[in-house]
């Protein structure tokens, strides 16, 4: 696991169950009005899932649309039921996608991020950080922590970060006294429960300046009351006195594969306490992409996983006792011997439907409640038997219900460079066959996606990889598609392709 945690001390900020939660504006709290929150959405919110944490008997997931929660019920030996509840901005979450999660002592913490258009281009912006004491139904929310333009503590800060642009919370972890968050522009920050305030913490002896110091650009954090580990653009940092003093481990001095540390995972079982780090190449040509680990608190390091023929970018870790999972850009890896040898999972295919995960990049993983979960940009997969069989979970809105059209395409616009497939959603009011064709703007046929494919009753989708019948990729432009279902009227839809 790469991220997070909390304590009952947060109750000092609550002024009732769903009561008016008003705190001094200098703390950046959102005003939460009286009244019951809306009902949770009973589905996965988004097919992009970058973080997972266990809690409340199930698994919380950070998605592109908010927080989703799933519980598993075994109805008999061969039957598993999945029950979803999801929460978004209507429940008090910050704007954008969820970028970090943690759950501890019945309190859920989350951070969000979104994109903004500025003269320099499209840049990421922090949507803030908040917590929920009712498992996601309602939230108390901070604005993204920033420094004042004037009047900041000059003993701690050399160059303040005064904006949420390029100041996204990538990771967070909670101890019994603090919440720790990491950001590129905002650095490492700590929220003290005792002081009810955010404070910049630099993992070295320099005043905060994210522009000049790579070690102040923070991306990952894990730990507890005894030790805090922080991954930055200059290696791994360790503190055993709650951030008062730090020790740095890096590529040139300690054997990490690279200094750009994007994820940390702490594997604690029996008498073992192992730190795993996603160590990417930063600035030096001697660095390389891989997974590094230390089994003795940072005294020695070794590179546990790397590839010779392609770049390996690890995004997250999960643990099941002595088993290690690494979610990477080229697939999901598993080691049963602490990284001495690795196996990569074959293509993940749904055991019942035959559908597959098309995105080769895995962003998150979690082993909880006897289930292995993985998150991608193409949905979620779960396995009750360590990856031998899988069930795929995807987000979609049923067609022809609640004002939804009879068919729609997603993502729309579709970028073959960013998304492996585009899906065409439709419904069948009775069992039969379906044919789906793609046409260009002049209504010349581009390709036939499926021809007389058998389908039962219900909602379905077909996938297309953005290629013509001859295998050539289509050009940027507007395209049309037609869904023909036996015994039903044809339905047309439109979508855009953008590279």
C-alpha positions as CSV (number, residue, x, y, z in Angstrom):
1,X,0.0,0.0,0.0
2,X,1.3,3.4,-0.9
3,X,-0.8,5.9,1.1
4,X,-2.6,7.2,4.3
5,X,-4.5,7.3,7.9
6,X,-6.3,9.3,10.7
7,X,-7.5,9.6,14.4
8,X,-10.4,10.6,16.5
9,X,-8.7,13.9,17.3
10,X,-10.4,15.2,14.2
11,X,-13.7,15.3,16.1
12,X,-12.6,18.6,17.5
13,X,-13.4,20.1,14.1
14,X,-17.0,18.7,13.9
15,X,-19.8,20.8,15.1
16,X,-22.5,18.1,14.9
17,X,-23.4,15.3,12.6
18,X,-24.2,17.3,9.4
19,X,-24.3,20.6,11.2
20,X,-22.8,23.9,10.0
21,X,-19.1,23.4,10.1
22,X,-17.6,26.8,10.1
23,X,-13.9,27.3,10.9
24,X,-11.8,30.5,10.7
25,X,-11.2,31.3,7.1
26,X,-7.4,31.4,7.6
27,X,-7.6,27.6,7.8
28,X,-9.3,27.3,4.4
29,X,-12.3,25.2,5.4
30,X,-15.3,25.0,3.2
31,X,-18.6,25.9,4.8
32,X,-20.8,22.8,5.0
33,X,-24.5,23.5,5.4
34,X,-27.1,21.7,7.5
35,X,-29.1,18.9,6.0
36,X,-28.7,15.3,4.9
37,X,-26.2,14.7,2.1
38,X,-27.5,13.1,-1.1
39,X,-27.7,9.3,-1.3
40,X,-24.5,7.6,-2.5
41,X,-24.2,6.6,-6.1
42,X,-24.5,2.8,-6.4
43,X,-21.8,2.3,-9.0
44,X,-18.1,2.8,-9.7
45,X,-17.7,6.6,-10.4
46,X,-15.0,6.5,-13.0
47,X,-12.9,4.0,-15.0
48,X,-9.7,5.8,-13.9
49,X,-8.7,4.5,-10.4
50,X,-5.3,5.6,-9.1
51,X,-5.5,4.8,-5.4
52,X,-7.0,2.2,-3.1
53,X,-7.1,1.7,0.7
54,X,-9.0,-0.9,2.8
55,X,-11.5,0.2,5.4
56,X,-14.9,-0.4,6.9
57,X,-14.9,-4.0,5.7
58,X,-14.4,-3.1,2.1
59,X,-12.1,-1.0,-0.2
60,X,-12.1,2.7,-0.8
61,X,-11.0,3.8,-4.3
62,X,-9.8,7.2,-5.5
63,X,-11.3,7.7,-9.0
64,X,-11.5,10.3,-11.7
65,X,-15.0,11.2,-10.5
66,X,-14.7,11.0,-6.7
67,X,-14.4,8.3,-4.0
68,X,-15.9,4.9,-4.6
69,X,-16.4,2.2,-2.0
70,X,-17.0,-1.5,-2.6
71,X,-17.9,-4.4,-0.3
72,X,-17.9,-8.1,-1.3
73,X,-20.5,-10.6,-0.2
74,X,-20.1,-14.3,-0.8
75,X,-23.6,-15.7,-1.3
76,X,-22.3,-19.2,-1.7
77,X,-19.1,-21.0,-2.7
78,X,-19.3,-20.0,-6.3
79,X,-21.2,-16.7,-6.2
80,X,-19.8,-13.3,-5.2
81,X,-21.8,-10.0,-4.9
82,X,-20.2,-6.6,-5.3
83,X,-22.0,-3.6,-3.6
84,X,-20.9,-0.1,-4.6
85,X,-21.3,3.3,-2.9
86,X,-19.7,6.4,-4.4
87,X,-19.3,10.0,-3.4
88,X,-18.4,13.2,-5.3
89,X,-18.6,17.0,-5.0
90,X,-22.3,16.9,-4.1
91,X,-21.2,15.2,-0.9
92,X,-18.6,17.8,-0.1
93,X,-15.5,16.5,-1.9
94,X,-13.2,18.9,-3.5
95,X,-13.1,19.7,-7.2
96,X,-11.6,17.2,-9.7
97,X,-10.2,13.7,-9.5
98,X,-9.1,12.0,-6.2
99,X,-5.3,12.1,-6.0
100,X,-4.7,10.5,-2.6
101,X,-6.7,8.5,0.0
102,X,-6.3,7.1,3.5
103,X,-8.5,5.5,6.1
104,X,-7.9,5.0,9.8
105,X,-9.9,5.0,13.0
106,X,-13.2,5.2,11.0
107,X,-12.0,8.5,9.4
108,X,-11.5,8.8,5.6
109,X,-9.1,11.4,4.2
110,X,-8.8,12.4,0.5
111,X,-7.2,14.9,-1.8
112,X,-8.3,16.0,-5.2
113,X,-6.8,17.6,-8.3
114,X,-8.0,19.1,-11.6
115,X,-6.6,20.9,-14.7
116,X,-6.6,24.6,-15.4
117,X,-5.9,26.6,-18.5
118,X,-3.2,29.3,-18.0
119,X,-1.0,31.2,-20.5
120,X,1.7,28.5,-20.0
121,X,-0.8,25.8,-21.1
122,X,-2.9,23.1,-19.3
123,X,-1.5,22.6,-15.8
124,X,-2.6,20.5,-12.7
125,X,-4.1,22.3,-9.7
126,X,-4.7,21.0,-6.2
127,X,-8.4,20.8,-5.3
128,X,-7.7,20.6,-1.6
129,X,-7.7,18.0,1.2
130,X,-10.5,16.9,3.4
131,X,-11.9,14.2,5.7
132,X,-15.1,12.3,6.3
133,X,-16.3,10.7,9.5
134,X,-19.2,8.9,7.9
135,X,-17.4,6.8,5.4
136,X,-17.7,9.4,2.6
137,X,-21.3,10.5,2.9
138,X,-20.2,14.1,3.9
139,X,-16.9,15.9,4.1
140,X,-15.1,18.7,5.8
141,X,-12.7,20.2,3.3
142,X,-9.5,22.3,3.3
143,X,-8.4,24.5,0.4
144,X,-5.1,23.3,-1.1
145,X,-2.5,24.5,1.5
146,X,-0.5,27.5,0.2
147,X,1.7,30.2,1.8
148,X,0.7,33.8,2.1
149,X,2.2,36.3,-0.3
150,X,3.4,38.3,2.6
151,X,3.9,37.6,6.3
152,X,5.1,34.0,5.9
153,X,7.5,32.5,8.4
154,X,10.9,33.5,6.9
155,X,12.7,31.1,9.3
156,X,11.1,28.2,7.4
157,X,10.4,29.5,3.9
158,X,12.7,31.1,1.4
159,X,10.3,31.2,-1.6
160,X,6.6,30.7,-0.7
161,X,4.2,28.7,-2.8
162,X,1.2,31.0,-3.1
163,X,-1.0,29.1,-5.6
164,X,-2.7,25.8,-6.0
165,X,-1.5,25.5,-9.6
166,X,1.2,22.7,-9.9
167,X,0.5,22.2,-6.2
168,X,-1.3,18.9,-6.1
169,X,-1.4,16.5,-3.2
170,X,-0.1,13.3,-4.6
171,X,0.0,11.3,-1.4
172,X,-0.9,11.6,2.3
173,X,-0.5,9.7,5.5
174,X,-1.8,10.2,9.0
175,X,-0.2,9.6,12.4
176,X,-1.8,10.1,15.8
177,X,-0.7,13.7,15.8
178,X,-0.5,14.9,12.2
179,X,-1.6,14.6,8.6
180,X,1.3,14.6,6.2
181,X,0.8,15.5,2.5
182,X,3.2,15.7,-0.5
183,X,3.2,18.0,-3.5
184,X,5.4,19.2,-6.3
185,X,4.9,22.9,-5.8
186,X,3.8,22.8,-2.1
187,X,6.4,20.4,-0.9
188,X,6.0,18.3,2.3
189,X,3.4,19.8,4.6
190,X,2.0,18.7,8.0
191,X,-1.3,19.4,9.6
192,X,-1.0,19.4,13.3
193,X,-4.1,18.4,15.2
194,X,-2.9,20.2,18.3
195,X,-2.3,23.5,16.4
196,X,-5.1,23.2,13.8
197,X,-2.7,24.6,11.2
198,X,-0.6,23.6,8.2
199,X,3.2,23.9,8.3
200,X,5.9,23.4,5.7
201,X,8.4,20.7,6.6
202,X,11.7,20.5,4.6
203,X,13.5,17.1,4.7
204,X,16.9,18.8,4.9
205,X,18.4,21.9,6.5
206,X,17.3,24.4,3.8
207,X,14.5,26.9,4.0
208,X,11.5,25.9,1.7
209,X,12.1,26.6,-2.0
210,X,10.5,24.1,-4.3
211,X,11.9,26.0,-7.3
212,X,15.6,25.6,-6.3
213,X,15.7,22.3,-4.3
214,X,14.7,19.0,-5.8
215,X,14.4,17.5,-2.3
216,X,11.5,20.0,-1.6
217,X,9.5,18.6,-4.5
218,X,7.6,15.8,-2.7
219,X,5.6,13.0,-4.2
220,X,5.2,10.1,-1.8
221,X,4.9,9.6,2.0
222,X,4.3,6.7,4.3
223,X,5.0,5.9,8.0
224,X,3.6,6.1,11.5
225,X,4.3,7.7,14.9
226,X,7.8,6.1,14.9
227,X,9.1,6.8,11.4
228,X,8.1,9.0,8.4
229,X,9.4,8.2,5.0
230,X,9.1,10.8,2.2
231,X,9.9,10.4,-1.5
232,X,11.0,13.5,-3.4
233,X,12.8,14.4,-6.7
234,X,16.1,13.9,-4.8
235,X,15.6,10.4,-3.2
236,X,14.0,8.9,-0.1
237,X,14.1,10.8,3.2
238,X,13.6,9.3,6.7
239,X,12.7,11.0,10.0
240,X,12.4,9.2,13.4
241,X,11.6,12.4,15.4
242,X,8.4,13.6,13.6
243,X,10.2,15.7,11.1
244,X,12.8,17.4,13.3
245,X,15.8,15.8,11.7
246,X,16.1,13.8,8.4
247,X,18.4,11.3,6.7
248,X,18.5,11.2,2.9
249,X,19.0,8.1,0.7
250,X,19.7,8.6,-3.0
251,X,21.0,7.0,-6.2
252,X,24.6,8.1,-6.1
253,X,25.3,7.3,-2.4
254,X,23.0,4.4,-1.5
255,X,22.2,2.4,-4.6
256,X,18.6,3.4,-5.4
257,X,17.9,3.1,-9.2
258,X,16.8,6.7,-9.5
259,X,16.2,9.8,-7.3
260,X,12.7,10.6,-8.5
261,X,10.6,8.7,-6.0
262,X,7.0,8.6,-7.0
263,X,5.6,5.9,-4.6
264,X,6.5,4.3,-1.3
265,X,5.1,1.2,0.2
266,X,5.8,-0.2,3.7
267,X,5.5,-4.0,4.1
268,X,5.2,-5.0,7.8
269,X,4.7,-8.6,8.6
270,X,6.0,-11.0,11.4
271,X,9.3,-9.3,12.3
272,X,9.9,-7.7,8.9
273,X,9.6,-4.0,8.1
274,X,10.5,-3.4,4.4
275,X,10.4,-0.2,2.5
276,X,9.6,-0.3,-1.2
277,X,10.2,2.7,-3.5
278,X,9.3,3.5,-7.1
279,X,12.6,5.0,-8.1
280,X,12.6,6.7,-11.5
281,X,15.3,8.5,-13.3
282,X,15.6,12.1,-12.3
283,X,18.5,14.2,-13.7
284,X,21.6,12.0,-13.9
285,X,22.2,9.7,-16.9
286,X,23.5,7.0,-14.5
287,X,20.0,6.7,-12.9
288,X,17.4,4.4,-14.3
289,X,13.8,3.3,-13.7
290,X,13.1,0.6,-11.3
291,X,11.8,-0.6,-7.8
292,X,14.3,-0.2,-4.9
293,X,13.9,-1.6,-1.4
294,X,15.5,-1.5,2.0
295,X,15.0,-4.3,4.6
296,X,16.9,-2.5,7.4
297,X,15.5,1.0,7.8
298,X,17.6,2.5,5.0
299,X,21.0,1.2,6.1
300,X,21.4,-0.7,2.8
301,X,19.4,-0.6,-0.5
302,X,19.0,-2.8,-3.5
303,X,17.2,-2.6,-6.8
304,X,14.6,-5.3,-6.8
305,X,13.0,-4.8,-10.2
306,X,14.0,-3.2,-13.4
307,X,13.8,-4.0,-17.2
308,X,16.5,-3.9,-19.8
309,X,14.4,-3.6,-22.9
310,X,11.9,-0.9,-21.8
311,X,11.3,1.7,-19.1
312,X,9.6,0.4,-16.0
313,X,7.6,3.0,-14.1
314,X,6.1,1.7,-10.8
315,X,3.1,3.6,-9.6
316,X,2.0,1.8,-6.5
317,X,2.5,-1.2,-4.2
318,X,0.3,-3.7,-2.4
319,X,1.1,-6.4,0.1
320,X,-0.5,-9.7,1.3
321,X,1.7,-10.8,4.2
322,X,5.0,-11.8,2.4
323,X,3.7,-11.3,-1.1
324,X,4.5,-8.1,-2.9
325,X,2.5,-6.6,-5.8
326,X,3.9,-3.7,-8.0
327,X,1.5,-1.8,-10.2
328,X,3.5,-0.5,-13.2
329,X,3.2,1.1,-16.6
330,X,3.8,-2.3,-18.3
331,X,1.6,-4.5,-16.1
332,X,1.0,-6.0,-12.6
333,X,4.0,-7.7,-11.1
334,X,4.0,-10.2,-8.2
335,X,6.9,-11.5,-6.0
336,X,6.6,-14.3,-3.4
337,X,10.2,-14.0,-2.3
338,X,10.6,-10.3,-1.5
339,X,11.7,-9.3,-4.9
340,X,14.3,-11.9,-5.7
341,X,12.1,-13.1,-8.6
342,X,9.0,-11.6,-10.2
343,X,6.1,-12.8,-12.3
344,X,4.0,-10.5,-14.5
345,X,0.3,-11.2,-14.7
346,X,-1.0,-12.2,-18.1
347,X,-3.8,-10.2,-19.8
348,X,-6.6,-9.7,-17.4
349,X,-9.9,-11.1,-18.8
350,X,-13.3,-11.3,-17.1
351,X,-14.0,-14.9,-16.1
352,X,-17.7,-14.6,-17.1
353,X,-18.0,-12.1,-20.0
354,X,-14.6,-12.6,-21.7
355,X,-14.1,-8.8,-21.7
356,X,-10.6,-7.6,-21.0
357,X,-8.5,-4.7,-19.6
358,X,-7.1,-2.9,-22.5
359,X,-4.9,-0.4,-20.7
360,X,-1.5,-1.9,-19.9
361,X,-0.8,0.6,-17.2
362,X,-1.7,-0.3,-13.6
363,X,-2.0,2.7,-11.2
364,X,-3.1,1.0,-8.0
365,X,-3.4,-2.3,-6.3
366,X,-4.8,-3.6,-3.0
367,X,-5.0,-7.0,-1.2
368,X,-7.9,-6.9,1.3
369,X,-10.5,-9.3,2.6
370,X,-9.3,-12.2,0.6
371,X,-9.5,-10.2,-2.7
372,X,-6.8,-8.8,-5.0
373,X,-7.9,-5.5,-6.5
374,X,-6.2,-3.5,-9.3
375,X,-7.0,-0.1,-10.7
376,X,-6.2,1.2,-14.2
377,X,-7.4,3.9,-16.6
378,X,-9.7,1.3,-18.1
379,X,-11.6,0.2,-15.0
380,X,-11.1,-2.0,-11.9
381,X,-10.4,-5.8,-11.7
382,X,-10.9,-8.0,-8.7
383,X,-9.8,-11.6,-8.1
384,X,-10.7,-14.0,-5.2
385,X,-7.9,-16.4,-6.0
386,X,-4.7,-14.4,-6.3
387,X,-5.2,-13.5,-10.0
388,X,-6.2,-16.9,-11.4
389,X,-9.7,-15.6,-12.3
390,X,-10.9,-12.0,-12.6
391,X,-14.1,-9.9,-12.6
392,X,-14.0,-6.5,-14.3
393,X,-15.8,-3.5,-13.0
394,X,-16.5,-0.5,-15.1
395,X,-18.4,2.8,-14.8
396,X,-21.2,3.5,-17.2
397,X,-24.6,5.1,-17.2
398,X,-27.5,2.8,-18.4
399,X,-28.8,4.0,-21.8
400,X,-32.5,5.1,-22.3
401,X,-32.9,5.7,-18.6
402,X,-33.1,9.0,-16.7
403,X,-32.7,11.1,-19.8
404,X,-29.7,9.1,-21.1
405,X,-29.6,8.6,-24.9
406,X,-30.2,5.3,-26.5
407,X,-26.5,5.1,-27.3
408,X,-23.3,7.0,-26.4
409,X,-19.6,6.8,-26.9
410,X,-16.9,7.2,-24.2
411,X,-14.3,8.7,-23.8
412,X,-15.5,11.4,-26.1
413,X,-13.5,13.0,-27.5
414,X,-11.3,9.9,-28.0
415,X,-7.6,10.0,-28.2
416,X,-5.9,6.8,-29.3
417,X,-2.7,8.2,-27.9
418,X,-4.2,8.4,-24.4
419,X,-6.9,5.7,-24.4
420,X,-6.5,2.2,-25.8
421,X,-10.1,1.9,-26.9
422,X,-13.4,3.9,-27.2
423,X,-16.6,2.2,-26.1
424,X,-20.0,2.4,-27.6
425,X,-22.7,1.9,-25.1
426,X,-26.2,0.6,-26.0
427,X,-29.0,-1.5,-24.6
428,X,-30.9,-4.6,-25.8
429,X,-34.6,-4.7,-24.9
430,X,-34.6,-8.4,-26.0
431,X,-32.0,-11.0,-26.9
432,X,-30.8,-10.8,-30.5
433,X,-27.9,-9.7,-32.6
434,X,-26.1,-6.3,-33.0
435,X,-24.0,-4.8,-35.8
436,X,-22.0,-1.6,-35.2
437,X,-20.3,0.4,-38.0
438,X,-18.1,3.5,-38.0
439,X,-18.4,6.3,-40.6
440,X,-16.3,9.4,-41.3
441,X,-17.7,12.9,-41.6
442,X,-18.7,12.3,-45.3
443,X,-20.6,9.1,-44.1
444,X,-18.1,6.8,-45.9
445,X,-17.7,3.6,-43.9
446,X,-14.5,3.4,-41.9
447,X,-14.9,-0.1,-40.4
448,X,-17.3,-2.6,-39.0
449,X,-16.7,-3.1,-35.2
450,X,-19.0,-6.1,-34.8
451,X,-21.3,-7.9,-37.3
452,X,-24.4,-9.8,-36.1
453,X,-22.9,-10.4,-32.6
454,X,-25.2,-12.2,-30.3
455,X,-26.3,-10.3,-27.2
456,X,-28.8,-11.0,-24.4
457,X,-31.1,-8.6,-22.6
458,X,-29.5,-5.6,-20.9
459,X,-26.8,-2.9,-21.3
460,X,-23.7,-3.7,-23.4
461,X,-20.8,-2.0,-25.1
462,X,-18.5,-2.6,-28.1
463,X,-14.9,-1.4,-28.2
464,X,-12.9,0.1,-31.1
465,X,-9.1,0.8,-31.2
466,X,-9.3,3.7,-33.6
467,X,-8.2,1.8,-36.8
468,X,-9.7,1.4,-40.2
469,X,-10.6,-2.0,-41.7
470,X,-7.1,-2.1,-43.3
471,X,-5.4,-1.5,-39.9
472,X,-4.4,2.1,-40.5
473,X,-5.2,4.6,-37.7
474,X,-7.9,7.1,-38.4
475,X,-7.1,10.8,-38.6
476,X,-8.2,13.5,-36.2
477,X,-11.8,14.5,-36.9
478,X,-15.5,13.9,-36.3
479,X,-17.0,10.4,-36.8
480,X,-20.4,8.8,-36.7
481,X,-21.4,5.3,-35.7
482,X,-24.6,3.3,-36.2
483,X,-25.9,0.6,-33.9
484,X,-28.2,-2.0,-35.6
485,X,-30.1,-4.3,-33.3
486,X,-32.4,-7.1,-34.4
487,X,-36.0,-6.1,-34.0
488,X,-35.1,-2.5,-33.0
489,X,-34.6,0.8,-34.8
490,X,-31.1,1.7,-35.8
491,X,-29.4,4.3,-33.5
492,X,-26.8,6.9,-34.5
493,X,-24.1,8.6,-32.5
494,X,-21.3,11.0,-33.0
495,X,-17.8,11.3,-31.5
496,X,-14.5,13.1,-32.1
497,X,-11.0,11.7,-32.5
498,X,-8.2,13.9,-31.3
499,X,-4.5,13.0,-31.2
